[in-house]
Every structure is written in structure tokens, then in C-alpha cells.
Amino acid sequence: MAANTPTKMPPMKMARVILFTAQMDLMSDFYGRILGLKLISEEKGWREFAAGGASIALHSGPASPGSKGPKIAFHSADVAALRETLVARGAKFGKVREGEIFCLCDGKDPDGNPIQLSSR
């Protein structure tokens, strides 16, 4: 194969996002009860929640030094209504921002990881 010839990449999809936490019960409550995700796996130091074809896994313990948590985006056709429901359950979100093409709303989970609601 020539050096400039790109290799064909197999299809990929997100499998999971792993969040390291020292607050397993609080984080599990947030992703399970507040966001309404289904618990699909629970082992010592590990809980995993179904998230629309992918999953969010919580792992006990600290993240790598200097790590800044990932942003996890959740799709919604009606961001404002979803935000209202989640805030009523105890989630922390800022204002809904509407653009010409989509709207979004940023928030944080109990560990300070950024999360987002988006119609995109």
C-alpha cells in the first residue's frame, strides 16, 4: 500500500464514557434516578448506565492526574422541557441557548463533569 493511501476505517460508534468518581452513590443517583438512565451493570467499583446505544460507566477512584472530565451530550427534541424536568429532579443546568439551527443547555453532574442537552 502506498504511503499516501488512507486505510479504510471500520465503522465506529461510541460504546461508553467512563467517569472516575469518589462519590459512587451520589453519581449513581444522578445518572440513574435524576437523568433516568437504566443501570445495566454493577460490580464492585463499577456501575454502567444505558445511554441511547452507548453507556456511561462510573468507576471508583481518581481520574488520571490533570484530567478534566469529558462533556457528555444528551439529545432532546425539546431541550427546554427536558431541562425543566431535570432541574425539578435536582440537576444543575444553565439557561437554554437557542441558535438558528439547534438549541442547547450546559450543566454539570455532582462531580463537576460537564454535561449538555442539545437538539443537534
Backbone as CSV, one residue per row, in Angstrom:
resi,resn,N_x,N_y,N_z,CA_x,CA_y,CA_z,C_x,C_y,C_z
1,MET,0.854,-1.180,0.000,0.000,0.000,0.000,0.894,1.236,0.000
2,ALA,0.577,2.203,-0.800,1.357,3.432,-0.888,1.242,4.222,0.413
3,ALA,2.257,4.968,0.741,2.294,5.725,1.990,1.157,6.736,2.090
4,ASN,0.705,7.288,0.966,-0.348,8.302,0.988,-1.754,7.722,0.937
5,THR,-1.880,6.415,0.703,-3.195,5.796,0.585,-3.813,5.630,1.970
6,PRO,-4.967,6.275,2.216,-5.590,6.111,3.528,-6.161,4.706,3.675
7,THR,-6.040,4.152,4.859,-6.623,2.841,5.111,-8.092,3.033,5.448
8,LYS,-8.893,2.059,5.056,-10.325,2.147,5.322,-10.575,1.899,6.810
9,MET,-11.279,2.819,7.413,-11.593,2.740,8.837,-12.874,1.940,9.013
10,PRO,-12.908,0.962,9.918,-14.156,0.238,10.161,-15.180,1.165,10.823
11,PRO,-16.468,0.886,10.652,-17.487,1.728,11.291,-17.291,1.732,12.804
12,MET,-17.499,2.889,13.415,-17.335,3.010,14.864,-18.552,3.696,15.458
13,LYS,-18.828,3.385,16.713,-19.832,4.117,17.474,-19.347,4.195,18.912
14,MET,-19.773,5.188,19.601,-19.350,5.326,20.990,-19.909,4.172,21.805
15,ALA,-19.066,3.535,22.577,-19.508,2.434,23.426,-19.855,2.926,24.822
16,ARG,-18.970,3.734,25.405,-19.219,4.248,26.754,-18.316,5.433,27.038
17,VAL,-18.711,6.190,28.012,-17.876,7.232,28.586,-17.630,6.797,30.022
18,ILE,-16.375,6.797,30.430,-16.038,6.388,31.798,-15.729,7.627,32.620
19,LEU,-16.421,7.734,33.727,-16.205,8.838,34.660,-15.655,8.258,35.960
20,PHE,-14.529,8.773,36.405,-13.948,8.348,37.673,-14.546,9.201,38.779
21,THR,-14.893,8.553,39.898,-15.582,9.291,40.954,-15.250,8.761,42.343
22,ALA,-15.251,9.662,43.298,-15.132,9.300,44.710,-16.520,9.323,45.354
23,GLN,-17.550,9.629,44.561,-18.930,9.737,45.058,-19.846,8.776,44.304
24,MET,-19.551,7.491,44.361,-20.274,6.491,43.572,-21.787,6.554,43.796
25,ASP,-22.236,6.621,45.045,-23.673,6.621,45.305,-24.347,7.897,44.785
26,LEU,-23.742,9.041,45.008,-24.305,10.304,44.531,-24.344,10.336,43.005
27,MET,-23.263,9.895,42.374,-23.212,9.863,40.904,-24.212,8.857,40.341
28,SER,-24.344,7.695,40.977,-25.312,6.685,40.525,-26.732,7.221,40.628
29,ASP,-27.021,7.929,41.705,-28.341,8.529,41.874,-28.603,9.548,40.764
30,PHE,-27.590,10.355,40.447,-27.746,11.365,39.407,-28.037,10.723,38.051
31,TYR,-27.200,9.801,37.614,-27.383,9.201,36.288,-28.570,8.234,36.251
32,GLY,-28.857,7.565,37.361,-29.985,6.644,37.412,-31.320,7.327,37.676
33,ARG,-31.479,7.886,38.862,-32.773,8.466,39.245,-33.036,9.807,38.570
34,ILE,-32.084,10.723,38.618,-32.347,12.073,38.119,-32.406,12.109,36.592
35,LEU,-31.385,11.549,35.906,-31.429,11.551,34.440,-32.266,10.410,33.881
36,GLY,-32.598,9.414,34.703,-33.481,8.328,34.274,-32.820,7.273,33.411
37,LEU,-31.486,7.120,33.481,-30.805,6.090,32.695,-30.894,4.747,33.408
38,LYS,-31.011,3.678,32.636,-31.165,2.328,33.180,-29.799,1.741,33.562
39,LEU,-29.706,1.242,34.797,-28.500,0.559,35.258,-28.390,-0.769,34.522
40,ILE,-27.264,-0.999,33.815,-27.108,-2.238,33.042,-25.995,-3.127,33.578
41,SER,-25.137,-2.604,34.461,-24.047,-3.405,35.008,-23.627,-2.810,36.346
42,GLU,-23.427,-3.694,37.317,-22.981,-3.235,38.631,-22.015,-4.252,39.205
43,GLU,-20.794,-3.807,39.425,-19.754,-4.621,40.044,-19.083,-3.752,41.099
44,LYS,-18.223,-4.346,41.903,-17.507,-3.562,42.903,-16.714,-2.458,42.199
45,GLY,-17.013,-1.201,42.542,-16.301,-0.068,41.973,-16.692,0.296,40.551
46,TRP,-17.784,-0.271,40.040,-18.186,-0.028,38.638,-19.700,-0.098,38.518
47,ARG,-20.292,0.930,37.939,-21.719,0.927,37.588,-21.838,1.514,36.197
48,GLU,-22.668,0.872,35.371,-22.801,1.313,33.984,-24.272,1.518,33.648
49,PHE,-24.552,2.624,32.961,-25.920,3.014,32.621,-26.086,3.099,31.111
50,ALA,-27.205,2.541,30.601,-27.516,2.619,29.174,-27.814,4.065,28.820
51,ALA,-27.274,4.496,27.678,-27.458,5.887,27.265,-27.645,5.953,25.753
52,GLY,-28.765,5.429,25.251,-29.098,5.549,23.837,-28.140,4.890,22.880
53,GLY,-27.831,3.626,23.095,-26.929,2.900,22.203,-25.500,2.888,22.697
54,ALA,-25.181,3.726,23.639,-23.862,3.750,24.266,-24.108,3.616,25.773
55,SER,-23.087,3.835,26.562,-23.290,3.788,28.005,-22.376,4.782,28.706
56,ILE,-22.749,5.060,29.951,-21.924,5.867,30.840,-21.542,4.958,31.985
57,ALA,-20.245,4.798,32.183,-19.745,3.939,33.247,-19.121,4.802,34.340
58,LEU,-19.436,4.458,35.584,-18.838,5.120,36.738,-17.817,4.173,37.334
59,HIS,-16.619,4.661,37.555,-15.519,3.851,38.081,-15.031,4.499,39.369
60,SER,-14.975,3.728,40.441,-14.498,4.248,41.718,-13.042,4.641,41.640
61,GLY,-12.730,5.794,42.175,-11.344,6.212,42.261,-11.061,7.452,41.457
62,PRO,-9.834,7.944,41.592,-9.468,9.190,40.922,-9.181,8.985,39.439
63,ALA,-9.402,10.038,38.676,-9.044,10.040,37.259,-7.535,10.204,37.139
64,SER,-7.043,10.108,35.948,-5.630,10.346,35.696,-5.278,11.764,36.139
65,PRO,-4.063,11.970,36.667,-3.673,13.320,37.100,-3.840,14.344,35.980
66,GLY,-4.411,15.489,36.317,-4.596,16.559,35.352,-5.783,16.376,34.419
67,SER,-6.515,15.293,34.588,-7.645,15.012,33.701,-8.793,15.974,33.970
68,LYS,-9.415,16.451,32.911,-10.622,17.258,33.011,-11.725,16.431,32.385
69,GLY,-12.806,16.202,33.125,-13.863,15.313,32.677,-14.390,15.614,31.288
70,PRO,-14.877,14.600,30.607,-15.452,14.797,29.276,-16.813,15.483,29.374
71,LYS,-17.249,16.048,28.283,-18.608,16.577,28.204,-19.466,15.484,27.601
72,ILE,-20.536,15.184,28.250,-21.461,14.169,27.767,-22.697,14.895,27.264
73,ALA,-23.012,14.719,25.990,-24.168,15.397,25.400,-25.321,14.418,25.249
74,PHE,-26.491,14.850,25.661,-27.721,14.065,25.534,-28.628,14.785,24.543
75,HIS,-29.153,14.070,23.552,-30.036,14.663,22.555,-31.458,14.783,23.082
76,SER,-32.119,15.881,22.720,-33.532,16.074,23.025,-34.141,16.977,21.957
77,ALA,-35.319,16.609,21.467,-36.019,17.460,20.508,-36.537,18.727,21.192
78,ASP,-36.791,18.642,22.509,-37.287,19.786,23.270,-36.372,20.010,24.474
79,VAL,-35.287,20.726,24.258,-34.278,20.950,25.293,-34.866,21.668,26.507
80,ALA,-35.682,22.683,26.282,-36.251,23.460,27.391,-37.116,22.587,28.301
81,ALA,-37.941,21.741,27.714,-38.813,20.869,28.520,-37.988,19.843,29.295
82,LEU,-36.979,19.264,28.644,-36.133,18.295,29.339,-35.366,18.975,30.468
83,ARG,-34.832,20.169,30.206,-34.113,20.904,31.240,-35.010,21.130,32.452
84,GLU,-36.247,21.563,32.203,-37.184,21.827,33.290,-37.424,20.578,34.140
85,THR,-37.612,19.441,33.477,-37.837,18.179,34.185,-36.627,17.804,35.033
86,LEU,-35.435,17.915,34.446,-34.221,17.513,35.155,-33.885,18.462,36.305
87,VAL,-34.098,19.743,36.121,-33.867,20.701,37.202,-34.820,20.410,38.358
88,ALA,-36.060,20.045,38.048,-37.028,19.698,39.089,-36.582,18.464,39.878
89,ARG,-35.796,17.594,39.246,-35.267,16.397,39.921,-33.968,16.670,40.675
90,GLY,-33.425,17.867,40.535,-32.216,18.219,41.270,-30.976,18.453,40.436
91,ALA,-31.087,18.382,39.108,-29.933,18.623,38.242,-29.623,20.114,38.174
92,LYS,-28.375,20.432,37.882,-27.933,21.827,37.758,-27.643,22.129,36.292
93,PHE,-28.428,23.034,35.697,-28.239,23.457,34.310,-28.331,24.964,34.222
94,GLY,-27.608,25.538,33.277,-27.704,26.964,32.989,-28.911,27.221,32.097
95,LYS,-28.903,28.376,31.466,-30.002,28.771,30.590,-29.951,28.008,29.271
96,VAL,-31.117,27.815,28.672,-31.208,27.231,27.330,-30.790,28.308,26.334
97,ARG,-29.877,27.935,25.443,-29.412,28.856,24.400,-29.935,28.364,23.059
98,GLU,-30.659,29.235,22.360,-31.240,28.869,21.066,-30.481,29.551,19.941
99,GLY,-30.050,28.733,18.977,-29.398,29.254,17.790,-30.324,29.098,16.595
100,GLU,-29.824,29.393,15.421,-30.635,29.267,14.211,-30.914,27.806,13.873
101,ILE,-29.966,26.930,14.178,-30.093,25.532,13.776,-30.472,24.615,14.938
102,PHE,-29.936,24.853,16.122,-30.231,23.991,17.264,-30.166,24.791,18.559
103,CYS,-30.660,24.178,19.632,-30.543,24.805,20.943,-29.828,23.839,21.884
104,LEU,-29.250,24.407,22.935,-28.520,23.581,23.886,-28.543,24.216,25.261
105,CYS,-28.143,23.422,26.231,-28.129,23.848,27.617,-27.018,23.087,28.324
106,ASP,-26.115,23.807,28.975,-25.000,23.163,29.670,-25.268,23.043,31.155
107,GLY,-24.728,21.981,31.722,-24.843,21.741,33.153,-23.649,20.946,33.641
108,LYS,-23.736,20.523,34.900,-22.673,19.709,35.489,-23.299,18.638,36.363
109,ASP,-22.620,17.485,36.404,-23.058,16.435,37.321,-22.466,16.714,38.701
110,PRO,-22.764,15.894,39.713,-22.268,16.177,41.067,-20.743,16.221,41.194
111,ASP,-20.016,15.577,40.313,-18.553,15.625,40.362,-17.973,16.787,39.567
112,GLY,-18.829,17.605,38.939,-18.356,18.746,38.172,-18.051,18.441,36.714
113,ASN,-18.370,17.214,36.250,-18.185,16.884,34.846,-19.218,17.637,34.009
114,PRO,-18.788,18.222,32.902,-19.741,18.961,32.082,-20.694,18.016,31.327
115,ILE,-21.968,18.384,31.329,-22.979,17.656,30.569,-23.754,18.680,29.752
116,GLN,-24.425,18.210,28.705,-25.141,19.126,27.825,-26.401,18.468,27.300
117,LEU,-27.444,19.264,27.175,-28.669,18.872,26.476,-28.626,19.603,25.151
118,SER,-28.878,18.899,24.058,-28.763,19.524,22.743,-29.789,18.944,21.777
119,SER,-30.348,19.807,20.932,-31.264,19.335,19.902,-30.509,18.992,18.612
120,ARG,-29.214,19.150,18.619,-28.382,18.879,17.441,-28.202,17.401,17.206
